[in-house]
């Protein structure tokens, strides 16, 4: 697996530093913006990422062709005083020092903060060195890091107004190209996935690491009820716990690199309502059972879910209430409810409420606030 190379240049001077990562939900919007800039003529060498050595960016950023500086450190475990939190605080401080030095060395024209503790080092460098800072918030309630930075930012790209950030611009969440392609394919993706074209299919996942609560509830539901075909993305953390005697209808895999295709072709999705996930579901127009993470900061996952619940395409089940019995009941109710809509592909398009141009909107903000915007006739070899 390709890793970041600390000896290679992060980005050319006047380029873009994207700060953040940790989870796919934070990272994927940044990769979407980076890819959009490349489509507009930016050299990949003008774009670099600064993230966490513990995050998913260690694998995904180099694989996408971008340079990465992965810094040590992890977020605080709540607000309680403990030896672990003291150590985490020290590593965050050292990461911030390194982030400032990185930004000082490469002098980007703009820094984009994706939020989360992994965004703090490079974003702090932008503040101290007076380099334009743009925030990209994925959730309906802003992360603690973006709230800390908001008074210094030129603009904040948000999914909906009212996140608590200053200078909000409602853009929607940047979506990767694979999600937009899946939206166009819709249920036609079933052919490539080798799914039945007429029967119901449920997609279940819990984020990049997986969700034990959702995984165990599904396995219990499979024991006590006859489920339709289930595409279950278990996640790395619980992969070794998959029961050996699951019914054939439950197809468990550790990771799905083409998850957007599966989501677009599904009749129902069961997942956590992270900001990026909710944005993808909103565009794809697939009904969902959403299980908010109970200890998410500022209860942001519940706020994320409200958008889909208010549109009539999703329900919320509390984490502590989710077990096999409850999940099997809600699956049956949701499938029965949406089966009455008629043509499922037409209904999916009607339920699609997410903006398709969110990536372009956020990219426009980044370019607008950069100290060194590239000329429109810039070529990839760096000449005019």
C-alpha positions as CSV (number, residue, x, y, z in Angstrom):
1,X,0.0,0.0,0.0
2,X,1.4,3.3,-1.0
3,X,2.2,5.6,1.9
4,X,3.0,9.3,2.3
5,X,6.6,10.3,1.5
6,X,7.8,12.9,4.0
7,X,10.8,13.7,1.8
8,X,8.7,14.7,-1.2
9,X,7.3,18.2,-1.7
10,X,3.9,18.7,-0.2
11,X,2.7,21.3,-2.8
12,X,4.1,24.0,-5.0
13,X,4.1,27.6,-3.5
14,X,0.8,29.4,-3.9
15,X,-1.1,26.1,-4.1
16,X,-3.7,24.5,-1.9
17,X,-3.2,22.7,1.5
18,X,-6.2,20.6,2.5
19,X,-6.2,20.1,6.3
20,X,-8.0,17.2,7.9
21,X,-9.0,13.6,7.6
22,X,-9.2,10.9,10.3
23,X,-12.3,9.4,8.9
24,X,-13.7,9.0,5.4
25,X,-16.5,11.4,6.2
26,X,-14.0,14.2,6.8
27,X,-11.6,13.2,4.0
28,X,-13.8,12.5,1.0
29,X,-15.0,16.1,0.6
30,X,-11.4,17.2,0.5
31,X,-10.5,14.6,-2.2
32,X,-13.6,15.7,-4.2
33,X,-12.4,19.4,-4.1
34,X,-8.9,18.3,-5.1
35,X,-10.1,16.3,-8.0
36,X,-12.3,19.2,-9.2
37,X,-9.3,21.5,-9.2
38,X,-7.4,19.0,-11.3
39,X,-10.3,18.9,-13.7
40,X,-10.0,22.7,-14.0
41,X,-6.4,22.5,-14.9
42,X,-4.5,22.6,-11.6
43,X,-1.4,20.4,-11.4
44,X,-1.7,17.7,-8.7
45,X,1.6,19.0,-7.4
46,X,-0.1,22.3,-6.4
47,X,-2.4,20.4,-4.0
48,X,-1.2,18.8,-0.7
49,X,-2.9,17.2,2.3
50,X,-2.0,17.5,6.0
51,X,-3.8,15.0,8.2
52,X,-3.4,12.3,10.8
53,X,-1.0,9.4,10.9
54,X,-3.9,7.4,12.5
55,X,-6.4,8.3,9.8
56,X,-7.7,6.8,6.6
57,X,-5.9,9.5,4.7
58,X,-2.6,7.6,5.1
59,X,-3.9,5.1,2.5
60,X,-6.4,7.1,0.5
61,X,-4.5,10.3,-0.2
62,X,-1.4,8.8,-1.8
63,X,-3.6,6.3,-3.7
64,X,-5.4,9.3,-5.2
65,X,-2.1,10.8,-6.3
66,X,-1.7,13.6,-3.9
67,X,1.1,14.4,-1.4
68,X,0.4,13.9,2.3
69,X,2.0,15.0,5.6
70,X,0.6,12.7,8.3
71,X,1.1,14.0,11.8
72,X,0.9,12.2,15.1
73,X,-1.9,12.9,17.5
74,X,-5.5,12.0,18.3
75,X,-8.5,13.8,19.5
76,X,-9.4,14.3,23.2
77,X,-11.6,11.7,24.8
78,X,-14.3,14.0,26.1
79,X,-13.5,16.8,28.4
80,X,-12.5,14.8,31.5
81,X,-9.1,15.1,33.0
82,X,-7.0,12.0,32.5
83,X,-3.5,10.8,31.7
84,X,-4.6,9.8,28.2
85,X,-6.2,13.2,27.5
86,X,-3.0,15.0,28.8
87,X,-0.9,12.9,26.5
88,X,-3.3,13.5,23.6
89,X,-3.2,17.3,24.3
90,X,0.6,17.2,24.2
91,X,0.6,15.4,20.8
92,X,-1.9,17.8,19.5
93,X,0.3,20.7,20.5
94,X,3.3,19.1,18.8
95,X,1.2,18.4,15.7
96,X,0.2,22.1,15.6
97,X,3.9,23.2,15.8
98,X,4.7,20.9,12.9
99,X,1.6,22.1,11.0
100,X,2.7,25.7,11.3
101,X,6.2,24.8,10.1
102,X,4.8,22.9,7.1
103,X,2.6,25.8,6.1
104,X,5.5,28.3,6.6
105,X,7.7,26.2,4.3
106,X,5.3,25.8,1.4
107,X,3.3,29.1,1.7
108,X,0.1,27.9,0.0
109,X,-2.3,30.5,-1.5
110,X,-5.1,29.1,0.6
111,X,-5.8,26.4,3.2
112,X,-9.0,24.4,3.3
113,X,-10.0,23.0,6.7
114,X,-12.2,19.8,6.7
115,X,-12.8,20.0,10.5
116,X,-11.9,17.4,13.1
117,X,-8.7,17.4,15.2
118,X,-6.6,16.4,12.2
119,X,-7.4,19.7,10.5
120,X,-6.0,21.8,13.4
121,X,-2.3,21.8,12.7
122,X,-2.3,23.2,9.1
123,X,-5.3,25.4,9.8
124,X,-3.5,27.0,12.8
125,X,-0.5,27.6,10.4
126,X,-2.8,29.5,8.1
127,X,-4.1,31.7,10.9
128,X,-0.7,32.5,12.3
129,X,0.9,33.1,8.9
130,X,-2.1,35.1,7.6
131,X,-2.9,32.8,4.7
132,X,-6.5,32.7,3.7
133,X,-8.5,30.0,5.4
134,X,-11.7,28.4,4.1
135,X,-13.7,26.0,6.2
136,X,-15.6,23.0,4.8
137,X,-18.1,21.7,7.4
138,X,-19.8,18.4,6.6
139,X,-22.3,18.4,9.5
140,X,-25.3,20.4,10.4
141,X,-23.6,21.4,13.6
142,X,-20.0,22.6,13.2
143,X,-17.1,20.6,14.6
144,X,-15.1,21.9,17.5
145,X,-12.1,22.7,15.4
146,X,-14.1,24.6,12.8
147,X,-15.8,26.6,15.6
148,X,-12.4,27.4,17.0
149,X,-11.2,28.6,13.6
150,X,-14.4,30.4,12.4
151,X,-13.4,33.9,13.4
152,X,-10.3,33.7,11.3
153,X,-11.8,32.1,8.2
154,X,-12.7,34.0,5.0
155,X,-15.7,31.7,4.4
156,X,-17.3,28.5,5.7
157,X,-18.9,26.1,3.2
158,X,-21.8,24.4,5.0
159,X,-24.5,21.8,4.0
160,X,-27.2,24.0,5.6
161,X,-27.2,27.5,7.2
162,X,-27.2,27.5,11.0
163,X,-24.1,25.5,11.7
164,X,-22.8,28.1,14.2
165,X,-20.0,29.2,11.9
166,X,-19.4,32.8,10.7
167,X,-19.4,33.8,7.0
168,X,-21.5,30.7,6.1
169,X,-22.1,29.9,2.4
170,X,-24.6,27.2,1.8
171,X,-22.9,24.9,-0.7
172,X,-23.9,21.4,0.2
173,X,-21.3,18.7,0.9
174,X,-18.7,18.0,-1.8
175,X,-19.4,14.6,-3.3
176,X,-16.9,12.3,-5.0
177,X,-17.3,11.6,-8.7
178,X,-18.3,8.0,-8.0
179,X,-21.4,9.1,-6.1
180,X,-22.5,11.4,-9.0
181,X,-21.9,8.5,-11.5
182,X,-23.9,6.1,-9.2
183,X,-26.7,8.6,-9.1
184,X,-26.9,8.6,-12.9
185,X,-26.9,4.7,-13.0
186,X,-29.4,4.2,-10.2
187,X,-30.9,0.7,-10.1
188,X,-29.1,-0.1,-13.4
189,X,-26.0,-0.8,-11.2
190,X,-27.7,-4.0,-10.1
191,X,-26.6,-5.8,-13.3
192,X,-22.9,-5.2,-12.6
193,X,-23.4,-6.0,-8.9
194,X,-25.2,-9.3,-9.9
195,X,-28.2,-8.5,-7.8
196,X,-31.8,-9.5,-8.6
197,X,-33.5,-6.8,-10.7
198,X,-36.9,-7.2,-9.1
199,X,-36.6,-8.2,-5.4
200,X,-35.7,-5.8,-2.6
201,X,-32.1,-5.3,-1.5
202,X,-30.9,-3.6,1.7
203,X,-27.4,-2.0,2.1
204,X,-26.0,-1.9,5.6
205,X,-22.8,-0.2,6.7
206,X,-21.3,1.7,9.6
207,X,-18.6,4.0,8.3
208,X,-15.0,3.4,7.5
209,X,-14.4,1.3,10.7
210,X,-17.9,-0.1,10.9
211,X,-20.5,0.0,13.7
212,X,-20.7,-2.8,16.1
213,X,-24.2,-1.9,17.2
214,X,-25.5,-2.0,13.6
215,X,-23.5,-5.1,12.8
216,X,-24.8,-7.1,15.8
217,X,-28.4,-5.9,15.2
218,X,-28.3,-7.1,11.7
219,X,-26.9,-10.5,12.6
220,X,-29.6,-10.9,15.3
221,X,-32.3,-9.9,12.8
222,X,-31.0,-12.5,10.3
223,X,-31.5,-15.2,13.0
224,X,-35.1,-14.3,13.9
225,X,-36.5,-13.2,10.5
226,X,-36.4,-13.9,6.8
227,X,-34.5,-10.9,5.4
228,X,-34.3,-10.1,1.7
229,X,-30.9,-9.8,0.1
230,X,-28.6,-7.7,2.4
231,X,-25.3,-6.2,1.2
232,X,-23.5,-5.8,4.5
233,X,-20.3,-3.8,4.7
234,X,-19.0,-4.9,8.1
235,X,-15.9,-2.8,8.4
236,X,-12.3,-3.8,9.4
237,X,-12.9,-3.6,13.2
238,X,-15.6,-6.3,13.3
239,X,-14.7,-8.4,10.3
240,X,-13.3,-11.3,12.4
241,X,-16.6,-11.4,14.3
242,X,-18.9,-12.2,11.4
243,X,-21.0,-15.3,12.3
244,X,-20.1,-18.4,10.3
245,X,-23.7,-19.4,9.9
246,X,-25.3,-16.3,8.4
247,X,-28.1,-17.0,5.9
248,X,-27.1,-16.8,2.2
249,X,-29.3,-13.7,1.9
250,X,-26.8,-11.7,4.0
251,X,-23.7,-11.1,1.9
252,X,-21.0,-9.8,4.3
253,X,-17.9,-8.0,3.0
254,X,-15.2,-6.2,4.9
255,X,-14.9,-3.1,2.7
256,X,-16.6,-2.0,-0.5
257,X,-14.7,0.3,-2.8
258,X,-17.8,0.8,-4.9
259,X,-20.2,1.4,-2.1
260,X,-22.0,4.4,-3.9
261,X,-23.1,1.9,-6.7
262,X,-24.6,-0.4,-4.0
263,X,-26.3,2.5,-2.3
264,X,-27.9,3.8,-5.5
265,X,-29.2,0.4,-6.4
266,X,-30.6,-0.4,-3.0
267,X,-34.2,-0.2,-1.8
268,X,-33.2,0.7,1.7
269,X,-30.0,1.8,3.5
270,X,-29.2,1.2,7.2
271,X,-26.3,3.3,8.5
272,X,-25.0,6.1,10.8
273,X,-26.0,9.6,9.6
274,X,-22.5,11.1,9.2
275,X,-22.4,14.4,7.2
276,X,-21.0,13.0,4.0
277,X,-23.2,9.9,4.2
278,X,-26.3,11.9,4.6
279,X,-25.3,14.1,1.6
280,X,-24.8,11.0,-0.5
281,X,-28.2,9.5,0.5
282,X,-29.9,12.8,-0.2
283,X,-28.6,12.9,-3.7
284,X,-29.2,9.2,-4.4
285,X,-32.8,9.4,-3.1
286,X,-32.8,6.0,-1.3
287,X,-34.9,5.5,1.9
288,X,-32.9,5.0,5.0
289,X,-32.9,3.8,8.6
290,X,-30.5,6.1,10.4
291,X,-28.9,5.2,13.8
292,X,-27.1,8.3,15.2
293,X,-23.9,7.8,17.2
294,X,-25.0,8.5,20.8
295,X,-21.9,10.3,21.8
296,X,-21.2,12.3,18.7
297,X,-20.0,15.8,19.5
298,X,-23.0,18.3,19.8
299,X,-25.3,15.4,18.8
300,X,-24.4,16.4,15.2
301,X,-25.5,13.0,13.7
302,X,-29.0,13.5,14.9
303,X,-29.1,17.0,13.4
304,X,-27.7,15.6,10.1
305,X,-30.5,13.0,10.1
306,X,-33.3,15.6,10.5
307,X,-32.9,16.8,6.9
308,X,-33.8,13.3,5.5
309,X,-36.4,12.7,8.2
310,X,-38.1,16.0,7.3
311,X,-38.1,15.1,3.7
312,X,-40.0,11.9,4.5
313,X,-37.4,9.5,3.2
314,X,-35.8,8.3,6.5
315,X,-36.5,7.4,10.1
316,X,-34.2,7.5,13.1
317,X,-33.8,4.6,15.5
318,X,-31.9,5.4,18.7
319,X,-28.7,3.5,19.2
320,X,-29.7,2.0,22.6
321,X,-33.0,0.8,21.1
322,X,-31.5,-1.0,18.1
323,X,-31.4,-4.8,18.3
324,X,-32.4,-7.6,15.9
325,X,-36.1,-7.4,16.7
326,X,-36.4,-3.6,16.3
327,X,-34.3,-3.7,13.1
328,X,-36.3,-6.4,11.5
329,X,-39.6,-4.6,12.3
330,X,-38.3,-1.3,10.9
331,X,-37.0,-2.9,7.8
332,X,-40.3,-4.5,7.0
333,X,-42.2,-1.3,7.7
334,X,-39.9,0.8,5.4
335,X,-39.9,-1.8,2.6
336,X,-43.7,-2.0,2.7
337,X,-44.1,1.7,2.8
338,X,-41.9,2.5,-0.2
339,X,-43.0,-0.6,-2.2
340,X,-46.3,1.2,-2.8
341,X,-44.7,4.1,-4.7
342,X,-44.8,2.4,-8.1
343,X,-41.8,2.6,-10.4
344,X,-38.8,2.4,-7.9
345,X,-36.4,4.3,-10.2
346,X,-38.8,7.1,-10.8
347,X,-39.5,7.3,-7.1
348,X,-35.8,7.4,-6.3
349,X,-35.3,10.4,-8.7
350,X,-38.3,12.2,-7.1
351,X,-36.7,11.7,-3.6
352,X,-33.3,13.1,-4.6
353,X,-32.9,16.4,-2.8
354,X,-29.2,16.9,-2.6
355,X,-27.3,19.4,-4.9
356,X,-25.2,17.8,-7.6
357,X,-22.9,20.8,-7.9
358,X,-21.8,21.1,-4.2
359,X,-18.2,20.2,-5.1
360,X,-18.1,22.9,-7.7
361,X,-19.5,25.5,-5.2
362,X,-16.9,24.7,-2.5
363,X,-14.1,24.7,-5.1
364,X,-15.3,28.1,-6.3
365,X,-14.9,29.4,-2.7
366,X,-11.4,28.0,-2.5
367,X,-10.3,29.6,-5.8
368,X,-12.0,32.9,-4.9
369,X,-10.1,33.3,-1.6
370,X,-6.7,32.1,-2.8
371,X,-3.9,34.6,-2.7
372,X,-2.6,33.2,-6.0
373,X,-5.5,32.1,-8.2
374,X,-4.2,30.3,-11.3
375,X,-4.8,31.9,-14.7
376,X,-7.6,30.3,-16.8
377,X,-5.0,29.2,-19.4
378,X,-2.7,27.6,-16.9
379,X,-1.4,24.3,-18.3
380,X,-0.4,21.2,-16.3
381,X,3.3,21.7,-17.1
382,X,3.1,25.0,-15.1
383,X,3.6,27.3,-18.1
384,X,1.2,29.8,-19.7
